[in-house]
């Protein structure tokens, strides 16, 4: 399996550009220069399994979110450090995550 190529120039997106896309992603929020996503799971084991799915996606896409696992809550934060904020790469990762784990269900 080949990894996606990294763009040579990462351009930081504007707040309106980010907000337009966030409406279609569901579950992601804008917090300063990061995108944040959180999910409550039924147990620690379920949250750990979800963390593993995120890690595998991150490796395939060569774009790694900050991950916090607190018992049964998984929280992700995305930003492109090289660009100093959110880029299309972050939004693409968020969209890909939704395809892997499905919609956010509050518990």
Biopython code that builds the backbone (N, CA, C, O; Angstrom):
import numpy as np
from Bio.PDB.StructureBuilder import StructureBuilder

atoms = [
    (1, "UNK", "N", (0.846, -1.163, 0.000)),
    (1, "UNK", "CA", (0.000, 0.000, 0.000)),
    (1, "UNK", "C", (0.896, 1.232, 0.000)),
    (1, "UNK", "O", (1.828, 1.324, 0.799)),
    (2, "UNK", "N", (0.620, 2.170, -0.887)),
    (2, "UNK", "CA", (1.425, 3.381, -0.945)),
    (2, "UNK", "C", (0.791, 4.477, -0.103)),
    (2, "UNK", "O", (-0.430, 4.579, 0.015)),
    (3, "UNK", "N", (1.657, 5.288, 0.472)),
    (3, "UNK", "CA", (1.192, 6.415, 1.272)),
    (3, "UNK", "C", (0.912, 7.591, 0.347)),
    (3, "UNK", "O", (1.577, 7.747, -0.677)),
    (4, "UNK", "N", (-0.080, 8.430, 0.704)),
    (4, "UNK", "CA", (-0.309, 9.637, -0.097)),
    (4, "UNK", "C", (0.927, 10.518, -0.036)),
    (4, "UNK", "O", (1.615, 10.576, 0.983)),
    (5, "UNK", "N", (1.195, 11.199, -1.130)),
    (5, "UNK", "CA", (2.344, 12.097, -1.136)),
    (5, "UNK", "C", (1.989, 13.373, -0.394)),
    (5, "UNK", "O", (0.860, 13.860, -0.456)),
    (6, "UNK", "N", (2.975, 13.897, 0.304)),
    (6, "UNK", "CA", (2.774, 15.151, 1.015)),
    (6, "UNK", "C", (2.826, 16.298, 0.022)),
    (6, "UNK", "O", (3.673, 16.313, -0.871)),
    (7, "UNK", "N", (1.927, 17.257, 0.173)),
    (7, "UNK", "CA", (2.026, 18.433, -0.693)),
    (7, "UNK", "C", (3.308, 19.197, -0.380)),
    (7, "UNK", "O", (3.770, 19.207, 0.761)),
    (8, "UNK", "N", (3.876, 19.830, -1.393)),
    (8, "UNK", "CA", (5.121, 20.544, -1.171)),
    (8, "UNK", "C", (4.894, 21.830, -0.388)),
    (8, "UNK", "O", (5.759, 22.238, 0.387)),
    (9, "UNK", "N", (3.754, 22.470, -0.574)),
    (9, "UNK", "CA", (3.455, 23.710, 0.134)),
    (9, "UNK", "C", (2.098, 23.563, 0.799)),
    (9, "UNK", "O", (1.084, 23.369, 0.130)),
    (10, "UNK", "N", (2.088, 23.657, 2.112)),
    (10, "UNK", "CA", (0.848, 23.570, 2.873)),
    (10, "UNK", "C", (0.369, 24.979, 3.181)),
    (10, "UNK", "O", (1.097, 25.779, 3.768)),
    (11, "UNK", "N", (-0.851, 25.274, 2.781)),
    (11, "UNK", "CA", (-1.405, 26.603, 2.983)),
    (11, "UNK", "C", (-2.431, 26.569, 4.104)),
    (11, "UNK", "O", (-3.367, 25.770, 4.084)),
    (12, "UNK", "N", (-2.245, 27.434, 5.066)),
    (12, "UNK", "CA", (-3.170, 27.561, 6.183)),
    (12, "UNK", "C", (-4.515, 28.089, 5.660)),
    (12, "UNK", "O", (-4.561, 29.036, 4.875)),
    (13, "UNK", "N", (-5.606, 27.458, 6.111)),
    (13, "UNK", "CA", (-6.935, 27.862, 5.682)),
    (13, "UNK", "C", (-7.470, 29.001, 6.541)),
    (13, "UNK", "O", (-7.044, 29.192, 7.679)),
    (14, "UNK", "N", (-8.413, 29.754, 5.973)),
    (14, "UNK", "CA", (-9.069, 30.819, 6.715)),
    (14, "UNK", "C", (-10.189, 30.223, 7.562)),
    (14, "UNK", "O", (-10.652, 29.115, 7.291)),
    (15, "UNK", "N", (-10.619, 30.942, 8.570)),
    (15, "UNK", "CA", (-11.713, 30.474, 9.435)),
    (15, "UNK", "C", (-12.975, 30.192, 8.614)),
    (15, "UNK", "O", (-13.587, 29.143, 8.816)),
    (16, "UNK", "N", (-13.400, 31.084, 7.687)),
    (16, "UNK", "CA", (-14.593, 30.754, 6.891)),
    (16, "UNK", "C", (-14.433, 29.468, 6.063)),
    (16, "UNK", "O", (-15.382, 28.693, 5.936)),
    (17, "UNK", "N", (-13.246, 29.242, 5.503)),
    (17, "UNK", "CA", (-13.013, 28.007, 4.743)),
    (17, "UNK", "C", (-13.165, 26.787, 5.642)),
    (17, "UNK", "O", (-13.751, 25.781, 5.240)),
    (18, "UNK", "N", (-12.644, 26.876, 6.837)),
    (18, "UNK", "CA", (-12.723, 25.761, 7.783)),
    (18, "UNK", "C", (-14.156, 25.539, 8.220)),
    (18, "UNK", "O", (-14.639, 24.406, 8.212)),
    (19, "UNK", "N", (-14.839, 26.601, 8.601)),
    (19, "UNK", "CA", (-16.210, 26.488, 9.096)),
    (19, "UNK", "C", (-17.156, 25.918, 8.046)),
    (19, "UNK", "O", (-18.058, 25.149, 8.379)),
    (20, "UNK", "N", (-16.959, 26.290, 6.773)),
    (20, "UNK", "CA", (-17.801, 25.737, 5.700)),
    (20, "UNK", "C", (-17.679, 24.220, 5.647)),
    (20, "UNK", "O", (-18.681, 23.524, 5.479)),
    (21, "UNK", "N", (-16.477, 23.708, 5.789)),
    (21, "UNK", "CA", (-16.250, 22.264, 5.723)),
    (21, "UNK", "C", (-16.692, 21.568, 6.999)),
    (21, "UNK", "O", (-17.181, 20.440, 6.944)),
    (22, "UNK", "N", (-16.532, 22.211, 8.138)),
    (22, "UNK", "CA", (-16.917, 21.588, 9.413)),
    (22, "UNK", "C", (-18.392, 21.220, 9.440)),
    (22, "UNK", "O", (-18.768, 20.221, 10.054)),
    (23, "UNK", "N", (-19.228, 22.007, 8.787)),
    (23, "UNK", "CA", (-20.660, 21.714, 8.766)),
    (23, "UNK", "C", (-20.942, 20.346, 8.165)),
    (23, "UNK", "O", (-21.865, 19.658, 8.598)),
    (24, "UNK", "N", (-20.167, 19.952, 7.185)),
    (24, "UNK", "CA", (-20.401, 18.654, 6.542)),
    (24, "UNK", "C", (-19.685, 17.493, 7.237)),
    (24, "UNK", "O", (-20.019, 16.333, 6.997)),
    (25, "UNK", "N", (-18.711, 17.792, 8.091)),
    (25, "UNK", "CA", (-17.954, 16.723, 8.746)),
    (25, "UNK", "C", (-18.669, 16.156, 9.962)),
    (25, "UNK", "O", (-18.626, 14.945, 10.180)),
    (26, "UNK", "N", (-19.308, 16.970, 10.739)),
    (26, "UNK", "CA", (-20.031, 16.499, 11.914)),
    (26, "UNK", "C", (-19.108, 16.008, 13.012)),
    (26, "UNK", "O", (-18.264, 15.140, 12.788)),
    (27, "UNK", "N", (-19.273, 16.565, 14.189)),
    (27, "UNK", "CA", (-18.503, 16.112, 15.339)),
    (27, "UNK", "C", (-17.200, 16.852, 15.562)),
    (27, "UNK", "O", (-16.635, 16.768, 16.653)),
    (28, "UNK", "N", (-16.700, 17.574, 14.570)),
    (28, "UNK", "CA", (-15.450, 18.314, 14.708)),
    (28, "UNK", "C", (-15.757, 19.755, 15.072)),
    (28, "UNK", "O", (-16.729, 20.332, 14.584)),
    (29, "UNK", "N", (-14.926, 20.337, 15.932)),
    (29, "UNK", "CA", (-15.073, 21.743, 16.285)),
    (29, "UNK", "C", (-13.750, 22.458, 16.077)),
    (29, "UNK", "O", (-12.679, 21.854, 16.125)),
    (30, "UNK", "N", (-13.850, 23.747, 15.848)),
    (30, "UNK", "CA", (-12.670, 24.590, 15.682)),
    (30, "UNK", "C", (-12.309, 25.183, 17.035)),
    (30, "UNK", "O", (-13.126, 25.850, 17.670)),
    (31, "UNK", "N", (-11.078, 24.936, 17.471)),
    (31, "UNK", "CA", (-10.582, 25.458, 18.743)),
    (31, "UNK", "C", (-9.240, 26.128, 18.477)),
    (31, "UNK", "O", (-8.196, 25.477, 18.510)),
    (32, "UNK", "N", (-9.273, 27.417, 18.216)),
    (32, "UNK", "CA", (-8.042, 28.143, 17.893)),
    (32, "UNK", "C", (-7.473, 27.658, 16.579)),
    (32, "UNK", "O", (-8.132, 27.744, 15.542)),
    (33, "UNK", "N", (-6.250, 27.145, 16.614)),
    (33, "UNK", "CA", (-5.583, 26.653, 15.405)),
    (33, "UNK", "C", (-5.673, 25.139, 15.260)),
    (33, "UNK", "O", (-4.875, 24.531, 14.547)),
    (34, "UNK", "N", (-6.649, 24.530, 15.938)),
    (34, "UNK", "CA", (-6.792, 23.076, 15.854)),
    (34, "UNK", "C", (-8.250, 22.686, 15.610)),
    (34, "UNK", "O", (-9.179, 23.429, 15.928)),
    (35, "UNK", "N", (-8.414, 21.501, 15.040)),
    (35, "UNK", "CA", (-9.716, 20.857, 14.955)),
    (35, "UNK", "C", (-9.781, 19.845, 16.083)),
    (35, "UNK", "O", (-8.806, 19.139, 16.339)),
    (36, "UNK", "N", (-10.898, 19.767, 16.749)),
    (36, "UNK", "CA", (-11.045, 18.857, 17.881)),
    (36, "UNK", "C", (-12.245, 17.936, 17.656)),
    (36, "UNK", "O", (-13.276, 18.351, 17.126)),
    (37, "UNK", "N", (-12.086, 16.680, 18.070)),
    (37, "UNK", "CA", (-13.124, 15.654, 17.929)),
    (37, "UNK", "C", (-13.075, 14.765, 19.157)),
    (37, "UNK", "O", (-11.992, 14.417, 19.630)),
    (38, "UNK", "N", (-14.229, 14.395, 19.675)),
    (38, "UNK", "CA", (-14.258, 13.557, 20.866)),
    (38, "UNK", "C", (-15.402, 12.561, 20.763)),
    (38, "UNK", "O", (-16.466, 12.864, 20.224)),
    (39, "UNK", "N", (-15.162, 11.375, 21.285)),
    (39, "UNK", "CA", (-16.209, 10.350, 21.298)),
    (39, "UNK", "C", (-16.146, 9.577, 22.604)),
    (39, "UNK", "O", (-15.081, 9.145, 23.044)),
    (40, "UNK", "N", (-17.319, 9.415, 23.213)),
    (40, "UNK", "CA", (-17.466, 8.545, 24.388)),
    (40, "UNK", "C", (-17.763, 7.142, 23.866)),
    (40, "UNK", "O", (-18.604, 6.956, 22.987)),
    (41, "UNK", "N", (-17.076, 6.187, 24.410)),
    (41, "UNK", "CA", (-17.285, 4.791, 24.038)),
    (41, "UNK", "C", (-17.910, 4.052, 25.214)),
    (41, "UNK", "O", (-17.994, 4.591, 26.317)),
    (42, "UNK", "N", (-18.342, 2.835, 24.983)),
    (42, "UNK", "CA", (-18.989, 2.063, 26.026)),
    (42, "UNK", "C", (-18.056, 1.532, 27.095)),
    (42, "UNK", "O", (-18.497, 1.189, 28.192)),
    (43, "UNK", "N", (-16.766, 1.461, 26.786)),
    (43, "UNK", "CA", (-15.798, 0.905, 27.731)),
    (43, "UNK", "C", (-14.401, 1.361, 27.334)),
    (43, "UNK", "O", (-14.198, 1.932, 26.263)),
    (44, "UNK", "N", (-13.444, 1.098, 28.217)),
    (44, "UNK", "CA", (-12.048, 1.390, 27.907)),
    (44, "UNK", "C", (-11.597, 0.587, 26.686)),
    (44, "UNK", "O", (-10.919, 1.116, 25.805)),
    (45, "UNK", "N", (-11.978, -0.692, 26.638)),
    (45, "UNK", "CA", (-11.561, -1.547, 25.523)),
    (45, "UNK", "C", (-12.077, -1.023, 24.191)),
    (45, "UNK", "O", (-11.357, -1.046, 23.193)),
    (46, "UNK", "N", (-13.310, -0.553, 24.169)),
    (46, "UNK", "CA", (-13.891, 0.004, 22.949)),
    (46, "UNK", "C", (-13.153, 1.283, 22.539)),
    (46, "UNK", "O", (-12.880, 1.494, 21.357)),
    (47, "UNK", "N", (-12.836, 2.127, 23.511)),
    (47, "UNK", "CA", (-12.105, 3.360, 23.219)),
    (47, "UNK", "C", (-10.688, 3.052, 22.722)),
    (47, "UNK", "O", (-10.176, 3.731, 21.833)),
    (48, "UNK", "N", (-10.065, 2.031, 23.299)),
    (48, "UNK", "CA", (-8.723, 1.642, 22.879)),
    (48, "UNK", "C", (-8.750, 1.094, 21.447)),
    (48, "UNK", "O", (-7.853, 1.382, 20.654)),
    (49, "UNK", "N", (-9.772, 0.310, 21.121)),
    (49, "UNK", "CA", (-9.912, -0.217, 19.759)),
    (49, "UNK", "C", (-10.090, 0.922, 18.760)),
    (49, "UNK", "O", (-9.516, 0.892, 17.671)),
    (50, "UNK", "N", (-10.880, 1.919, 19.125)),
    (50, "UNK", "CA", (-11.074, 3.083, 18.262)),
    (50, "UNK", "C", (-9.768, 3.853, 18.091)),
    (50, "UNK", "O", (-9.468, 4.339, 17.000)),
    (51, "UNK", "N", (-9.001, 3.961, 19.156)),
    (51, "UNK", "CA", (-7.689, 4.614, 19.090)),
    (51, "UNK", "C", (-6.790, 3.887, 18.089)),
    (51, "UNK", "O", (-6.052, 4.520, 17.334)),
    (52, "UNK", "N", (-6.857, 2.581, 18.090)),
    (52, "UNK", "CA", (-6.058, 1.792, 17.141)),
    (52, "UNK", "C", (-6.484, 2.070, 15.705)),
    (52, "UNK", "O", (-5.640, 2.182, 14.817)),
    (53, "UNK", "N", (-7.791, 2.182, 15.473)),
    (53, "UNK", "CA", (-8.267, 2.523, 14.125)),
    (53, "UNK", "C", (-7.732, 3.887, 13.687)),
    (53, "UNK", "O", (-7.320, 4.062, 12.540)),
    (54, "UNK", "N", (-7.741, 4.848, 14.608)),
    (54, "UNK", "CA", (-7.218, 6.182, 14.306)),
    (54, "UNK", "C", (-5.727, 6.107, 13.989)),
    (54, "UNK", "O", (-5.260, 6.745, 13.046)),
    (55, "UNK", "N", (-4.987, 5.336, 14.765)),
    (55, "UNK", "CA", (-3.543, 5.205, 14.543)),
    (55, "UNK", "C", (-3.244, 4.601, 13.175)),
    (55, "UNK", "O", (-2.329, 5.054, 12.487)),
    (56, "UNK", "N", (-3.993, 3.598, 12.777)),
    (56, "UNK", "CA", (-3.778, 2.979, 11.474)),
    (56, "UNK", "C", (-4.091, 3.953, 10.339)),
    (56, "UNK", "O", (-3.360, 4.017, 9.350)),
    (57, "UNK", "N", (-5.171, 4.706, 10.485)),
    (57, "UNK", "CA", (-5.506, 5.726, 9.490)),
    (57, "UNK", "C", (-4.403, 6.780, 9.415)),
    (57, "UNK", "O", (-3.998, 7.187, 8.326)),
    (58, "UNK", "N", (-3.925, 7.216, 10.571)),
    (58, "UNK", "CA", (-2.868, 8.226, 10.614)),
    (58, "UNK", "C", (-1.605, 7.741, 9.906)),
    (58, "UNK", "O", (-0.965, 8.503, 9.181)),
    (59, "UNK", "N", (-1.253, 6.492, 10.115)),
    (59, "UNK", "CA", (-0.066, 5.942, 9.449)),
    (59, "UNK", "C", (-0.268, 5.872, 7.932)),
    (59, "UNK", "O", (0.635, 6.207, 7.165)),
    (60, "UNK", "N", (-1.450, 5.437, 7.507)),
    (60, "UNK", "CA", (-1.722, 5.363, 6.059)),
    (60, "UNK", "C", (-1.651, 6.741, 5.413)),
    (60, "UNK", "O", (-1.162, 6.881, 4.293)),
    (61, "UNK", "N", (-2.135, 7.748, 6.114)),
    (61, "UNK", "CA", (-2.193, 9.101, 5.553)),
    (61, "UNK", "C", (-0.944, 9.924, 5.872)),
    (61, "UNK", "O", (-0.783, 11.032, 5.359)),
    (62, "UNK", "N", (-0.068, 9.389, 6.712)),
    (62, "UNK", "CA", (1.138, 10.082, 7.152)),
    (62, "UNK", "C", (0.801, 11.472, 7.703)),
    (62, "UNK", "O", (1.456, 12.468, 7.397)),
    (63, "UNK", "N", (-0.248, 11.491, 8.526)),
    (63, "UNK", "CA", (-0.684, 12.728, 9.188)),
    (63, "UNK", "C", (-1.231, 12.316, 10.547)),
    (63, "UNK", "O", (-2.215, 11.582, 10.625)),
    (64, "UNK", "N", (-0.605, 12.779, 11.606)),
    (64, "UNK", "CA", (-0.848, 12.223, 12.936)),
    (64, "UNK", "C", (-1.489, 13.224, 13.876)),
    (64, "UNK", "O", (-0.899, 14.261, 14.177)),
    (65, "UNK", "N", (-2.706, 12.920, 14.347)),
    (65, "UNK", "CA", (-3.363, 13.814, 15.308)),
    (65, "UNK", "C", (-2.778, 13.638, 16.703)),
    (65, "UNK", "O", (-2.135, 12.631, 17.001)),
    (66, "UNK", "N", (-3.010, 14.625, 17.543)),
    (66, "UNK", "CA", (-2.751, 14.451, 18.968)),
    (66, "UNK", "C", (-3.905, 13.605, 19.499)),
    (66, "UNK", "O", (-5.068, 13.884, 19.209)),
    (67, "UNK", "N", (-3.582, 12.577, 20.273)),
    (67, "UNK", "CA", (-4.578, 11.630, 20.763)),
    (67, "UNK", "C", (-4.568, 11.623, 22.285)),
    (67, "UNK", "O", (-3.515, 11.502, 22.912)),
    (68, "UNK", "N", (-5.761, 11.756, 22.871)),
    (68, "UNK", "CA", (-5.904, 11.629, 24.325)),
    (68, "UNK", "C", (-6.961, 10.562, 24.593)),
    (68, "UNK", "O", (-8.079, 10.635, 24.082)),
    (69, "UNK", "N", (-6.594, 9.579, 25.395)),
    (69, "UNK", "CA", (-7.520, 8.508, 25.764)),
    (69, "UNK", "C", (-7.696, 8.560, 27.277)),
    (69, "UNK", "O", (-6.758, 8.302, 28.030)),
    (70, "UNK", "N", (-8.891, 8.892, 27.707)),
    (70, "UNK", "CA", (-9.222, 8.975, 29.120)),
    (70, "UNK", "C", (-10.347, 7.991, 29.400)),
    (70, "UNK", "O", (-11.521, 8.289, 29.179)),
    (71, "UNK", "N", (-9.976, 6.831, 29.883)),
    (71, "UNK", "CA", (-10.873, 5.707, 30.141)),
    (71, "UNK", "C", (-11.724, 5.399, 28.913)),
    (71, "UNK", "O", (-11.268, 4.671, 28.033)),
    (72, "UNK", "N", (-12.951, 5.931, 28.823)),
    (72, "UNK", "CA", (-13.800, 5.586, 27.683)),
    (72, "UNK", "C", (-14.041, 6.776, 26.751)),
    (72, "UNK", "O", (-14.949, 6.730, 25.922)),
    (73, "UNK", "N", (-13.243, 7.836, 26.876)),
    (73, "UNK", "CA", (-13.373, 8.993, 25.986)),
    (73, "UNK", "C", (-12.090, 9.154, 25.176)),
    (73, "UNK", "O", (-10.986, 9.220, 25.716)),
    (74, "UNK", "N", (-12.279, 9.215, 23.858)),
    (74, "UNK", "CA", (-11.169, 9.457, 22.943)),
    (74, "UNK", "C", (-11.309, 10.872, 22.401)),
    (74, "UNK", "O", (-12.374, 11.254, 21.915)),
    (75, "UNK", "N", (-10.230, 11.651, 22.485)),
    (75, "UNK", "CA", (-10.217, 13.009, 21.953)),
    (75, "UNK", "C", (-9.057, 13.143, 20.981)),
    (75, "UNK", "O", (-7.936, 12.724, 21.268)),
    (76, "UNK", "N", (-9.344, 13.737, 19.821)),
    (76, "UNK", "CA", (-8.331, 13.980, 18.794)),
    (76, "UNK", "C", (-8.213, 15.471, 18.542)),
    (76, "UNK", "O", (-9.197, 16.207, 18.608)),
    (77, "UNK", "N", (-7.001, 15.903, 18.254)),
    (77, "UNK", "CA", (-6.765, 17.285, 17.845)),
    (77, "UNK", "C", (-5.885, 17.250, 16.597)),
    (77, "UNK", "O", (-4.863, 16.566, 16.547)),
    (78, "UNK", "N", (-6.316, 18.007, 15.600)),
    (78, "UNK", "CA", (-5.600, 18.063, 14.330)),
    (78, "UNK", "C", (-5.128, 19.478, 14.040)),
    (78, "UNK", "O", (-5.866, 20.445, 14.231)),
    (79, "UNK", "N", (-3.917, 19.586, 13.586)),
    (79, "UNK", "CA", (-3.372, 20.825, 13.050)),
    (79, "UNK", "C", (-2.164, 20.453, 12.199)),
    (79, "UNK", "O", (-1.578, 19.386, 12.377)),
    (80, "UNK", "N", (-1.800, 21.324, 11.289)),
    (80, "UNK", "CA", (-0.601, 21.102, 10.490)),
    (80, "UNK", "C", (0.460, 22.053, 11.009)),
    (80, "UNK", "O", (0.451, 23.244, 10.698)),
    (81, "UNK", "N", (1.367, 21.520, 11.798)),
    (81, "UNK", "CA", (2.369, 22.347, 12.466)),
    (81, "UNK", "C", (3.221, 23.128, 11.477)),
    (81, "UNK", "O", (3.563, 24.283, 11.733)),
    (82, "UNK", "N", (3.571, 22.505, 10.337)),
    (82, "UNK", "CA", (4.413, 23.177, 9.336)),
    (82, "UNK", "C", (3.752, 24.424, 8.775)),
    (82, "UNK", "O", (4.439, 25.352, 8.349)),
    (83, "UNK", "N", (2.409, 24.455, 8.769)),
    (83, "UNK", "CA", (1.688, 25.607, 8.227)),
    (83, "UNK", "C", (1.220, 26.555, 9.328)),
    (83, "UNK", "O", (0.728, 27.647, 9.041)),
    (84, "UNK", "N", (1.370, 26.147, 10.572)),
    (84, "UNK", "CA", (0.960, 26.999, 11.674)),
    (84, "UNK", "C", (-0.545, 27.057, 11.878)),
    (84, "UNK", "O", (-1.062, 28.033, 12.422)),
    (85, "UNK", "N", (-1.246, 26.025, 11.450)),
    (85, "UNK", "CA", (-2.702, 26.002, 11.614)),
    (85, "UNK", "C", (-3.326, 24.885, 10.808)),
    (85, "UNK", "O", (-2.673, 23.897, 10.472)),
    (86, "UNK", "N", (-4.585, 25.053, 10.507)),
    (86, "UNK", "CA", (-5.360, 24.015, 9.824)),
    (86, "UNK", "C", (-5.217, 24.166, 8.317)),
    (86, "UNK", "O", (-5.318, 25.265, 7.773)),
    (87, "UNK", "N", (-4.977, 23.027, 7.650)),
    (87, "UNK", "CA", (-4.857, 22.988, 6.196)),
    (87, "UNK", "C", (-5.854, 21.982, 5.635)),
    (87, "UNK", "O", (-6.565, 21.304, 6.377)),
    (88, "UNK", "N", (-5.890, 21.902, 4.313)),
    (88, "UNK", "CA", (-6.755, 20.903, 3.666)),
    (88, "UNK", "C", (-6.416, 19.495, 4.138)),
    (88, "UNK", "O", (-7.286, 18.627, 4.199)),
    (89, "UNK", "N", (-5.178, 19.279, 4.465)),
    (89, "UNK", "CA", (-4.743, 17.970, 4.935)),
    (89, "UNK", "C", (-5.477, 17.555, 6.219)),
    (89, "UNK", "O", (-5.830, 16.387, 6.385)),
    (90, "UNK", "N", (-5.701, 18.509, 7.119)),
    (90, "UNK", "CA", (-6.445, 18.227, 8.348)),
    (90, "UNK", "C", (-7.903, 17.906, 8.044)),
    (90, "UNK", "O", (-8.471, 16.972, 8.612)),
    (91, "UNK", "N", (-8.501, 18.675, 7.154)),
    (91, "UNK", "CA", (-9.901, 18.434, 6.793)),
    (91, "UNK", "C", (-10.059, 17.093, 6.078)),
    (91, "UNK", "O", (-11.051, 16.393, 6.281)),
    (92, "UNK", "N", (-9.088, 16.737, 5.248)),
    (92, "UNK", "CA", (-9.127, 15.443, 4.572)),
    (92, "UNK", "C", (-9.008, 14.299, 5.576)),
    (92, "UNK", "O", (-9.677, 13.276, 5.432)),
    (93, "UNK", "N", (-8.160, 14.468, 6.593)),
    (93, "UNK", "CA", (-8.037, 13.443, 7.626)),
    (93, "UNK", "C", (-9.355, 13.311, 8.380)),
    (93, "UNK", "O", (-9.811, 12.196, 8.633)),
    (94, "UNK", "N", (-9.967, 14.427, 8.739)),
    (94, "UNK", "CA", (-11.245, 14.405, 9.455)),
    (94, "UNK", "C", (-12.310, 13.688, 8.630)),
    (94, "UNK", "O", (-13.083, 12.896, 9.168)),
    (95, "UNK", "N", (-12.352, 13.960, 7.345)),
    (95, "UNK", "CA", (-13.319, 13.303, 6.460)),
    (95, "UNK", "C", (-13.036, 11.799, 6.382)),
    (95, "UNK", "O", (-13.964, 10.991, 6.431)),
    (96, "UNK", "N", (-11.780, 11.428, 6.264)),
    (96, "UNK", "CA", (-11.403, 10.011, 6.196)),
    (96, "UNK", "C", (-11.748, 9.292, 7.506)),
    (96, "UNK", "O", (-12.180, 8.140, 7.487)),
    (97, "UNK", "N", (-11.558, 9.968, 8.633)),
    (97, "UNK", "CA", (-11.903, 9.363, 9.915)),
    (97, "UNK", "C", (-13.394, 9.056, 9.974)),
    (97, "UNK", "O", (-13.794, 7.989, 10.439)),
    (98, "UNK", "N", (-14.209, 9.984, 9.506)),
    (98, "UNK", "CA", (-15.651, 9.762, 9.484)),
    (98, "UNK", "C", (-16.026, 8.547, 8.661)),
    (98, "UNK", "O", (-16.953, 7.820, 9.015)),
    (99, "UNK", "N", (-15.316, 8.319, 7.567)),
    (99, "UNK", "CA", (-15.583, 7.152, 6.730)),
    (99, "UNK", "C", (-15.195, 5.853, 7.433)),
    (99, "UNK", "O", (-15.796, 4.808, 7.185)),
    (100, "UNK", "N", (-14.192, 5.918, 8.307)),
    (100, "UNK", "CA", (-13.714, 4.732, 9.014)),
    (100, "UNK", "C", (-14.570, 4.414, 10.251)),
    (100, "UNK", "O", (-14.956, 3.265, 10.467)),
    (101, "UNK", "N", (-14.857, 5.434, 11.051)),
    (101, "UNK", "CA", (-15.519, 5.178, 12.342)),
    (101, "UNK", "C", (-17.008, 5.507, 12.357)),
    (101, "UNK", "O", (-17.693, 5.190, 13.329)),
    (102, "UNK", "N", (-17.517, 6.128, 11.312)),
    (102, "UNK", "CA", (-18.933, 6.456, 11.267)),
    (102, "UNK", "C", (-19.248, 7.739, 12.007)),
    (102, "UNK", "O", (-18.354, 8.405, 12.528)),
    (103, "UNK", "N", (-20.529, 8.082, 12.048)),
    (103, "UNK", "CA", (-20.934, 9.338, 12.668)),
    (103, "UNK", "C", (-20.718, 9.338, 14.176)),
    (103, "UNK", "O", (-20.691, 8.288, 14.817)),
    (104, "UNK", "N", (-20.566, 10.520, 14.718)),
    (104, "UNK", "CA", (-20.400, 10.675, 16.153)),
    (104, "UNK", "C", (-21.762, 10.422, 16.820)),
    (104, "UNK", "O", (-22.778, 10.987, 16.415)),
    (105, "UNK", "N", (-21.761, 9.580, 17.827)),
    (105, "UNK", "CA", (-22.965, 9.296, 18.603)),
    (105, "UNK", "C", (-22.684, 9.707, 20.034)),
    (105, "UNK", "O", (-21.788, 9.153, 20.671)),
    (106, "UNK", "N", (-23.426, 10.658, 20.546)),
    (106, "UNK", "CA", (-23.216, 11.089, 21.929)),
    (106, "UNK", "C", (-23.796, 10.057, 22.866)),
    (106, "UNK", "O", (-24.859, 9.490, 22.613)),
    (107, "UNK", "N", (-23.075, 9.817, 23.968)),
    (107, "UNK", "CA", (-23.549, 8.872, 24.989)),
    (107, "UNK", "C", (-23.611, 9.577, 26.309)),
    (107, "UNK", "O", (-23.984, 8.973, 27.315)),
]
sb = StructureBuilder()
sb.init_structure("model")
sb.init_model(0)
sb.init_chain("A")
sb.init_seg("    ")
for serial, (resi, resn, name, xyz) in enumerate(atoms, 1):
    if name == "N":
        sb.init_residue(resn, " ", resi, " ")
    sb.init_atom(name, np.array(xyz, "f"), 0.0, 1.0, " ", f" {name:<3s}", serial, name[0])
structure = sb.get_structure()
